[in-house]
């Protein structure tokens, strides 16, 4: 190759570098804007979903924000016994009321609490009973829903102060945010589009092409803390099971079947050992069981082939991509689009996935990997 040709090649590289870096910076800026700066409630004022964060103030000023189920079919509100004691309510000397429920009639203590929901202050008479194992520690009845509109099938649309929609990190840090099934279905094409960008443009290698998407679905149901803890426990126990299965020389389908069984047993054991709220959602979503078994097997194979460092890196990238996908899926504006125009939104994501897949330039990871070799060649030249 002549010197003129080398100069031409070097000059031809620059636009590719600029394009890839510009795409990465643009994606980062757009993501940061979506995730952290919802300037207003995108669904309008005085609108709440079926689950929201409510602020409860105790008799001595103790304050706590918890997730509440919004139930317009219930006449009165209720809260968990343990929560009421934490807030300083005197349950022993509180008046008793008779409450009818699906379990029949029962006597419960009733306290007067100050509530703040979607920017509205309420002084409510709240009955107290054990809500251990339920999805939320508080139930808001129709007596506290005056001047509020409840959106069926939607959750986490506002904050207690009502000034803005909760950002995606706040939603995922809530135990068992339980995003609606229809919303998740509409948002799946967006998560798949993100994986196309991460793999085709950036060059991210994960343990399975769409494994992060399925993990993201689990995290949107369990909450990030419970989801990551459960994923870690399942991988550790699954690794031990895989090590034992390797000695049996079972065919791959049989090993996967056993791993699926191990993952299910871990989930059921976690449910039995803890009374944490949202654990029933955790088992229901299963952090998809089959894909977790496949991830464990692929992680084991990479460990044997490339060593612990590369295997750990791939596992971290897979879980990280799952977290990013989950954060984007629960972003207020994104959820709003998926819930209001699901067909158009999914079609747009499909088209963007096709367009993103046509990229044939160098991936960002390749630019970083070959940059030192390119500089060395330029120095020699």
C-alpha positions as CSV (number, residue, x, y, z in Angstrom):
1,X,0.0,0.0,0.0
2,X,1.4,3.4,-1.0
3,X,1.8,6.3,1.4
4,X,-1.1,8.1,-0.3
5,X,-3.4,5.1,0.2
6,X,-2.4,5.0,3.9
7,X,-3.3,8.6,4.3
8,X,-6.6,8.1,2.6
9,X,-7.4,5.1,4.9
10,X,-6.4,7.2,8.0
11,X,-8.6,10.0,6.9
12,X,-11.4,7.6,6.2
13,X,-11.3,6.4,9.7
14,X,-12.0,9.7,11.3
15,X,-15.7,10.1,10.2
16,X,-16.5,6.6,11.6
17,X,-14.9,7.5,15.0
18,X,-16.8,10.8,15.1
19,X,-20.1,9.1,14.2
20,X,-19.8,6.3,16.8
21,X,-18.7,8.7,19.6
22,X,-21.4,11.1,18.6
23,X,-24.0,8.3,18.7
24,X,-22.7,7.2,22.2
25,X,-22.8,10.7,23.6
26,X,-26.2,11.5,22.1
27,X,-27.6,8.3,23.6
28,X,-26.1,9.1,27.0
29,X,-27.5,12.6,27.0
30,X,-31.0,11.4,25.8
31,X,-31.0,8.6,28.4
32,X,-30.0,11.0,31.2
33,X,-32.7,13.5,30.2
34,X,-35.4,10.8,30.1
35,X,-34.3,9.1,33.4
36,X,-33.6,12.1,35.6
37,X,-35.5,15.1,34.5
38,X,-39.3,14.6,34.1
39,X,-40.2,18.2,34.6
40,X,-43.9,17.6,35.1
41,X,-46.5,14.9,35.5
42,X,-46.8,13.5,32.0
43,X,-50.3,12.1,32.5
44,X,-51.8,15.3,33.8
45,X,-52.8,16.5,37.3
46,X,-55.0,14.7,39.8
47,X,-54.5,11.3,38.1
48,X,-53.2,8.3,40.0
49,X,-52.6,4.7,39.0
50,X,-53.6,1.5,40.7
51,X,-50.4,1.6,42.8
52,X,-48.7,4.8,44.0
53,X,-46.3,6.1,46.6
54,X,-48.1,7.7,49.6
55,X,-46.7,9.7,52.5
56,X,-48.1,8.8,55.9
57,X,-47.6,11.1,58.9
58,X,-47.9,9.7,62.4
59,X,-49.3,11.4,65.5
60,X,-45.9,12.7,66.7
61,X,-44.8,13.8,63.2
62,X,-43.1,10.6,62.1
63,X,-43.2,10.3,58.3
64,X,-42.8,7.4,56.0
65,X,-43.3,6.9,52.2
66,X,-44.6,3.5,51.2
67,X,-46.3,1.9,48.2
68,X,-50.1,1.9,48.4
69,X,-52.7,0.0,46.5
70,X,-55.4,2.4,45.2
71,X,-58.7,0.6,45.5
72,X,-61.9,2.6,44.7
73,X,-63.9,-0.5,45.5
74,X,-62.9,-0.3,49.2
75,X,-64.8,2.1,51.4
76,X,-62.1,2.8,53.9
77,X,-58.3,2.8,53.9
78,X,-56.1,0.4,55.8
79,X,-52.4,0.0,56.8
80,X,-50.2,-2.7,58.1
81,X,-49.9,-3.3,61.8
82,X,-46.1,-3.1,61.9
83,X,-46.1,0.1,59.9
84,X,-48.7,1.7,62.2
85,X,-46.5,0.9,65.2
86,X,-43.4,2.3,63.5
87,X,-45.3,5.6,62.9
88,X,-46.2,5.8,66.6
89,X,-49.9,5.0,66.6
90,X,-51.3,3.7,69.9
91,X,-53.2,0.6,68.7
92,X,-54.0,-0.7,72.2
93,X,-56.1,2.3,73.0
94,X,-57.4,3.0,69.5
95,X,-61.2,2.6,68.9
96,X,-62.3,-0.7,67.3
97,X,-64.4,-0.9,64.1
98,X,-66.0,-3.8,62.3
99,X,-64.7,-4.3,58.8
100,X,-66.1,-6.6,56.2
101,X,-63.7,-8.2,53.7
102,X,-63.4,-11.3,51.6
103,X,-62.4,-13.1,54.8
104,X,-65.5,-12.1,56.5
105,X,-66.1,-9.6,59.3
106,X,-63.4,-8.7,61.8
107,X,-62.7,-6.1,64.5
108,X,-59.8,-3.8,63.8
109,X,-58.2,-0.8,65.5
110,X,-58.8,2.5,63.7
111,X,-56.4,5.5,63.8
112,X,-56.5,9.0,62.3
113,X,-53.6,9.6,60.0
114,X,-52.5,12.4,57.7
115,X,-51.9,11.2,54.1
116,X,-50.4,12.9,51.1
117,X,-51.2,11.4,47.7
118,X,-50.5,13.1,44.3
119,X,-50.2,16.5,46.0
120,X,-53.4,16.2,48.0
121,X,-53.4,16.2,51.8
122,X,-55.9,14.0,53.5
123,X,-56.9,13.4,57.1
124,X,-58.1,9.8,57.0
125,X,-59.6,7.3,59.4
126,X,-57.4,4.2,58.7
127,X,-58.1,0.7,60.0
128,X,-55.1,-1.4,61.0
129,X,-54.5,-5.1,60.2
130,X,-51.7,-7.4,59.2
131,X,-50.8,-7.0,55.5
132,X,-47.8,-9.3,55.7
133,X,-47.2,-11.0,52.4
134,X,-49.3,-8.6,50.4
135,X,-48.0,-6.4,47.6
136,X,-48.4,-3.1,49.5
137,X,-48.4,-2.1,53.2
138,X,-51.2,0.4,52.6
139,X,-54.6,0.4,50.9
140,X,-56.2,3.7,49.9
141,X,-60.0,3.5,49.7
142,X,-62.5,5.7,47.9
143,X,-63.0,8.0,50.9
144,X,-59.5,9.4,50.3
145,X,-59.8,9.5,46.5
146,X,-62.0,12.6,46.2
147,X,-60.9,14.9,43.3
148,X,-58.6,12.1,42.0
149,X,-59.0,10.1,38.9
150,X,-57.8,6.4,39.0
151,X,-56.2,5.1,35.8
152,X,-57.0,1.4,35.5
153,X,-54.0,-0.8,34.5
154,X,-51.4,1.8,35.3
155,X,-49.1,2.3,38.3
156,X,-46.6,4.7,39.7
157,X,-47.8,7.8,37.8
158,X,-47.1,10.4,40.5
159,X,-45.3,11.3,43.7
160,X,-46.7,12.2,47.1
161,X,-46.1,15.9,46.4
162,X,-47.6,15.6,42.9
163,X,-45.2,18.0,41.3
164,X,-43.7,15.4,38.9
165,X,-43.8,11.8,37.8
166,X,-41.4,9.6,39.7
167,X,-38.2,9.0,37.8
168,X,-37.3,5.5,36.7
169,X,-34.7,4.9,39.4
170,X,-37.3,5.9,42.1
171,X,-39.8,3.4,40.6
172,X,-37.3,0.5,40.4
173,X,-36.1,1.1,43.9
174,X,-39.7,0.7,45.1
175,X,-40.4,-2.9,46.3
176,X,-42.4,-4.8,43.6
177,X,-43.3,-1.8,41.3
178,X,-45.4,-4.4,39.3
179,X,-45.6,-2.6,36.0
180,X,-48.8,-3.7,34.1
181,X,-48.6,-6.7,31.8
182,X,-50.0,-4.7,28.8
183,X,-47.5,-1.9,29.4
184,X,-44.6,-4.4,29.5
185,X,-45.8,-6.0,26.2
186,X,-45.9,-2.6,24.5
187,X,-42.4,-1.7,25.9
188,X,-40.7,-4.9,25.0
189,X,-39.8,-3.7,21.4
190,X,-38.0,-0.7,23.0
191,X,-35.9,-3.0,25.2
192,X,-35.1,-5.1,22.1
193,X,-34.1,-2.0,20.2
194,X,-31.7,-1.1,23.1
195,X,-30.1,-4.5,22.8
196,X,-29.6,-4.0,19.0
197,X,-27.8,-0.7,19.7
198,X,-25.7,-2.2,22.5
199,X,-24.6,-5.1,20.4
200,X,-24.4,-3.7,16.9
201,X,-23.2,-0.2,17.6
202,X,-21.3,-0.6,20.9
203,X,-20.3,-4.2,20.6
204,X,-21.5,-5.4,24.0
205,X,-21.3,-9.2,24.4
206,X,-23.8,-10.7,26.8
207,X,-24.7,-14.2,28.0
208,X,-27.4,-14.6,25.4
209,X,-28.7,-12.1,22.8
210,X,-31.9,-11.1,24.6
211,X,-31.2,-12.4,28.1
212,X,-30.9,-8.8,29.5
213,X,-34.4,-8.0,28.1
214,X,-35.9,-11.0,30.0
215,X,-34.0,-10.0,33.2
216,X,-35.4,-6.5,32.8
217,X,-38.9,-7.8,32.7
218,X,-38.2,-9.5,36.0
219,X,-36.7,-6.4,37.6
220,X,-39.8,-4.3,36.6
221,X,-41.9,-6.7,38.6
222,X,-39.8,-7.3,41.6
223,X,-38.0,-4.0,42.1
224,X,-34.2,-3.6,41.5
225,X,-33.0,-4.5,45.0
226,X,-35.0,-7.8,45.3
227,X,-34.3,-8.6,41.7
228,X,-30.5,-8.2,41.9
229,X,-30.4,-10.1,45.2
230,X,-32.4,-13.0,43.8
231,X,-30.4,-13.1,40.6
232,X,-27.1,-13.3,42.6
233,X,-28.5,-16.1,44.8
234,X,-29.7,-18.1,41.8
235,X,-26.4,-17.7,40.0
236,X,-24.4,-18.9,43.0
237,X,-26.7,-21.9,43.7
238,X,-27.0,-22.6,40.0
239,X,-23.3,-22.6,39.6
240,X,-22.9,-25.2,42.4
241,X,-25.6,-27.3,40.7
242,X,-23.9,-27.0,37.3
243,X,-20.6,-28.1,38.8
244,X,-22.3,-31.3,40.1
245,X,-24.1,-31.9,36.8
246,X,-20.9,-31.7,34.8
247,X,-19.8,-34.9,36.4
248,X,-23.0,-36.8,35.4
249,X,-22.5,-36.4,31.6
250,X,-26.2,-35.7,31.1
251,X,-27.3,-34.3,27.7
252,X,-27.7,-30.6,27.5
253,X,-31.5,-30.6,27.5
254,X,-31.5,-32.7,30.7
255,X,-28.9,-30.4,32.4
256,X,-31.1,-27.4,31.5
257,X,-34.2,-29.1,32.9
258,X,-32.4,-29.8,36.2
259,X,-31.1,-26.2,36.3
260,X,-34.7,-24.9,35.8
261,X,-35.8,-27.0,38.7
262,X,-33.0,-25.7,40.9
263,X,-34.0,-22.1,40.0
264,X,-37.6,-22.7,40.8
265,X,-36.7,-24.3,44.1
266,X,-34.6,-21.3,45.0
267,X,-37.5,-19.0,44.3
268,X,-39.9,-21.0,46.4
269,X,-37.4,-21.3,49.2
270,X,-36.9,-17.5,49.2
271,X,-40.7,-17.1,49.4
272,X,-40.8,-19.5,52.4
273,X,-37.9,-17.9,54.2
274,X,-39.0,-14.3,53.9
275,X,-42.2,-12.4,54.4
276,X,-41.0,-9.4,52.4
277,X,-43.8,-7.7,50.5
278,X,-43.7,-8.4,46.8
279,X,-42.2,-11.9,47.1
280,X,-45.3,-13.3,45.6
281,X,-44.7,-11.0,42.6
282,X,-41.1,-12.2,42.5
283,X,-42.2,-15.9,42.2
284,X,-44.9,-14.9,39.7
285,X,-42.5,-13.2,37.4
286,X,-39.9,-15.9,38.0
287,X,-37.1,-13.6,36.8
288,X,-37.7,-15.6,33.8
289,X,-36.7,-19.0,35.0
290,X,-35.6,-20.6,31.8
291,X,-33.4,-17.7,30.7
292,X,-31.7,-17.7,34.1
293,X,-30.9,-21.4,33.7
294,X,-29.4,-20.7,30.2
295,X,-27.4,-17.8,31.6
296,X,-26.0,-20.0,34.3
297,X,-25.0,-22.7,31.8
298,X,-23.3,-20.2,29.4
299,X,-21.5,-18.5,32.3
300,X,-20.1,-21.9,33.3
301,X,-19.0,-22.7,29.8
302,X,-17.3,-19.3,29.4
303,X,-15.6,-19.7,32.7
304,X,-14.1,-23.1,31.6
305,X,-13.1,-21.7,28.2
306,X,-11.9,-18.2,29.0
307,X,-11.3,-18.1,32.7
308,X,-13.1,-16.4,35.7
309,X,-12.3,-12.8,34.7
310,X,-13.9,-13.0,31.3
311,X,-16.9,-14.9,32.6
312,X,-17.4,-12.4,35.4
313,X,-17.2,-9.6,32.9
314,X,-19.8,-11.1,30.7
315,X,-22.1,-11.7,33.7
316,X,-21.7,-8.1,34.8
317,X,-22.5,-6.8,31.3
318,X,-25.6,-9.0,31.1
319,X,-27.0,-7.8,34.4
320,X,-26.0,-4.2,33.7
321,X,-27.7,-4.3,30.3
322,X,-30.8,-5.7,32.1
323,X,-30.8,-2.8,34.6
324,X,-30.4,-0.2,31.8
325,X,-33.3,-1.8,29.9
326,X,-35.5,-1.9,33.0
327,X,-34.7,1.8,33.8
328,X,-35.7,2.9,30.3
329,X,-38.9,0.8,30.3
330,X,-40.2,2.4,33.5
331,X,-39.2,6.0,32.5
332,X,-42.4,8.1,32.8
333,X,-42.5,9.5,29.3
334,X,-41.6,6.1,27.7
335,X,-44.3,4.4,29.8
336,X,-46.8,7.1,28.8
337,X,-46.2,6.5,25.1
338,X,-46.4,2.7,25.5
339,X,-49.7,3.0,27.4
340,X,-51.4,5.6,25.2
341,X,-50.2,4.6,21.7
342,X,-48.9,1.1,22.2
343,X,-49.4,0.0,18.5
344,X,-47.6,3.0,17.1
345,X,-44.9,2.9,19.7
346,X,-44.2,-0.8,19.1
347,X,-44.2,-0.3,15.3
348,X,-41.8,2.7,15.6
349,X,-39.4,0.6,17.7
350,X,-39.6,-2.2,15.2
351,X,-38.6,0.2,12.4
352,X,-35.8,1.7,14.5
353,X,-34.5,-1.8,15.2
354,X,-34.2,-2.5,11.5
355,X,-32.5,0.9,10.8
356,X,-30.1,0.4,13.8
357,X,-29.2,-3.1,12.5
358,X,-28.1,-1.7,9.1
359,X,-25.0,-0.1,10.8
360,X,-21.8,-1.6,9.4
361,X,-19.2,0.7,10.8
362,X,-16.7,-0.1,13.6
363,X,-18.2,-0.7,17.0
364,X,-17.2,1.5,19.9
365,X,-15.5,-1.4,21.7
366,X,-13.5,-2.1,18.5
367,X,-12.4,1.5,18.2
368,X,-11.1,1.3,21.8
369,X,-9.5,-2.1,21.3
370,X,-7.7,-1.1,18.1
371,X,-6.8,2.5,19.0
372,X,-3.4,1.6,20.5
373,X,-2.5,-0.5,17.4
374,X,-3.5,2.4,15.2
375,X,-1.4,4.8,17.1
376,X,1.5,2.5,17.0
377,X,1.1,2.1,13.2
378,X,0.9,5.9,12.8
379,X,4.1,6.3,14.9
380,X,5.9,3.8,12.7
381,X,4.6,5.4,9.5
